[in-house]
Amino acid sequence: MSDSEKTNDDLAHADVGLVCALPIELGTFLDRCEKVRKYSGGKFVFRGGRYDDIRIAIVECGTGFARARAATQSLIDAHSPDWILSSGFSGGLLPEMKPGQIVIANSIVDTHEHELNIDVHVAEDTARGLYVGRFVTADKIVRMVDEKMALAEQHAAIAVDLESLAVAQVCQETQTRFMAVRVISDDLSADLPPEVLSVIGNSGTVRLGAAIGSLWKRPSSAKDLWNLREAAMTAAERLADFLDGVVRQIYNAGQDKAES
């Protein structure tokens, strides 16, 4: 390998990679990075920058298992991160959970009896809104409270999302260190509005036409969608605050290990 190739590899390498479905999920965290650039790689949008001295790469996979697997592999191929975090929004499955609280997976299961245990060394602190436990990865957006309660009972899970198991599987296959760190965006207090199923497209993008259509069919949905957006913005800020500590901690641990 030539010196120029080594230099290019070093520039492409990320210390921490993050996989999210929607731009809004990690938008606040990305706003705190410097020298951010955006580019497309295959079917996915990448954003990268520096968080102090930490090199960050984020891939937006859209919703769903298959896209999350493909995006995670693309992130590894492009940036060979030391760590990958599955990060973004999740539905809370415990009655006491509130939007804005943080969940970390110590195992992840799906509805087809696949499961991975995750080696994490994080102490749960529910008094401060930090929960550690099993995630369930669903096949579709779970918007009804009774559906969430059924998932919680069947899988002994604390949170539901659509991507974490897919990301974890690719990390296991490639021997990449992994964590699932998410924020509760919706809880058991109410169903999500039905429009969320049509407004969020298969690629995880917000479909403007569907949003306008939902307003035409049900004018009162404007308030529901606005409240959903406001809750998402608050959740993204809470997630960014928590990721600040997580990213620094795993980066510093890697530096200490390299120096020992």
N, C-alpha and C positions, 0 to 999 in steps of 0.2 A: 504494500500500500504506500502510495506517495505521500509526501508531507502535506500537499494540498488536500488529498482525500482525507487524511487524519483530521485536518483542520475543519473540513466540512462536516465530518462525523461529530466532532466535538460541538460545533455550533448547533447541530440538529438535536443533540442529546438533551433530554429533559430530566430534571431531578424528580419532578412529580408530574404525573399525568392525571387528568380528571376526565371522566366520561359523564356527560349529562344528556338528557333528552331535549330540553328546551333552552334557548338562549337566556330566558329570564331567570332560570334556576341559579346560574353562576355569574350572572351579569354584574351583580354588586361586588362579588369577589374579584372579577376581572377588572372592574373599575379601579381597584386598589393596586393593580399591577402596573409596571412601567414598560415602555417600549413595546406595547402590544401591537401585534400585526395579525391580520386575518387572511386566510387563504383556503382554497378548496383542495381536497385530496380525494379523488374518486367521487363517491356519492356524499361525502361528508364535509362539513365546515369545521375548520380548525382555527383556534386562536391561541397565540402564545405570547409570553412576555416574561418579565422578571418581577418576582416578589422579593424585594431587597436583592439578595444574592442568589435566590432560589429560582431556577429556570422552570417555568410552568408551561405545560401544553394542555389545552382543553379541546376535546372533540365533542361536537353536538351530534348525537346519533339519531335523534328522533325517537318516537315511542316504539316499544316492542322488543322482543327477545332477539330475533334474527338481526335486526339493525344494530342492536347493542353489541352482539358478538362481532359482527363485521367491523364496526367502528373501533372496538377495543383492539382488534388485531391490526387495523390500520394505524392506530396510535402507537402501538408497539413497533411496528415495522418502520414508521417514520421517525420516531423519537427515542426509542429504547429507554423509557423512563425507569428509574429505580423503584418507584412506587406508582400504583394506579389506585385512584379512589373512584368508586361509584358514588356519585354525589348528585343531589338535587332534591326534589320534593317526594314526599311519601304520605300515605294515609295512615293516621293513627288508629290502632286497633284496641287500645286499652281505654276504658271509660274515663280514667283520670287524665288522659293526655290532652294537651291543648296545642293549637297552632303556634308555631315558633319554637317548640321544644325539639331537642336533638335526639336522634336515634342512631346507634351504632350496632352493626350486626356481629354476633358471635357465631351465627350459623344462618344459612339461607336455604330455603326450600321452595319448590314450585308446586303447582297443583297436579303435577304428574309424578310425584313421589321421588323427584331428584333432590338431593341435598348435599351441601358442602358445609363443613365446619370451618370457621374462620378463627385463626389464632390472634386474639386481640388482648391487650393488657391495659384495658381502660376500666376504671372503677365506675360503676353506676352511681349517679347522684340525682335521684328523682326530685329531691327538694329543690334543686337548681335546674330542673328540666332536662336532665341527661339520662336516657334509658339505653340499656345494653341488652340485647336479646336476639331472638330469631326474626328474620324478615321472611315474608312470603312474596315471591315474584308471580304475579298474575298474568293471564293472557290478554287482558283488556282492562281499561280504566274501571275501577270499582267505585261507583258513585253512591250506591245505596247503603244506608247504615246497616240494614239487616244482612246484606252480603258481606260487609266487613266483619260483623259479629260472627258470622258463620266461618269465615276464614280464620279468625282468631281462635275459635274453639277447635276447629279441625286441625290446625297446624301449631297451636300454642305459640302464635306469632304476635309480635308487638307492632309491626308496621308492614304495609304492603306497597310495592312499587312494581314497575314493569321491566326493569333492566338488570337489577343487581346480580342475580344468579348468572346471567349470561356473561357479564363482565368478570365475575369471579371464576367461572369455568375457563375462560381464555387465559386469565392470569395463572391459574393452576397449571394449565397445559404448557405455558411458556415460562413457568417458574418466576413469575413477576410478583413481587410483594403487593398485597392487596388489602384495602379496607373499604367497607361500605359505610359512608357517613352521610346522613340525610336529615332533613328538617321536616317536621310535621306541617303540612299545608292544609289538611282537612282532617277533622276528627269525627267522633261519633255523635256530635250534637245535631247534625242535620245532613240530609242527602245533598250531594252536589247537584246543581241545576242540570237538566237533561241536555241543554245546549252544549255542555262541555264535550260531549261525544262527537258532535259535528264540527265544532269550532276548531278542535285540535285535529289536524290532518294526520294521515298515516306516517308522514315524515317528521311529525312532531312540531310542525310549524302552525302558527295561528292562521286560519283561513278567513280572510276578510269577507269574502262572499258569503260564507256560512254564517258568520257573525251578523251580517246585515240581514240575511234571510231569517235568522232566529228572532231578530228584533221585529221584523215584519209579521211573523207568525204569532209572537207573544211579546208585546211591547214591554210587559213587566220584567222580561228577561234582562233588560238593560241594567236595572239595579242589581240583579243577581250577578251578571257578568262583571260589572264594575266592582262589586264587593269581592268577587273572586280575584280580580286583578289586584286590588289593594291588599288582600290577604297574601297573595303571592309575592308582592313586593316586600312586605314585612318579613315573610318567611325567608326570602333571599338574603335580606340584610342580617337576620339572625344566623343563617348558615355561614355567611361570609365571616362574621365575628368568630364563630367556632372554628372554621377552617384556618383562620389566622394562627391559632395555637397548634392545630394538628399538623399543618404543613411545616411549620417551623420545627416542631418536635421530631417528626420523622426525618427531616433533612439533617438536623443537628445530630441525631442518633447515627445516621449514615456517615457523617463526617467524623464523628468520634471513633466509629468502627474502622474507618479507613486509616486513621492515624495511629491506631493501636497495633 
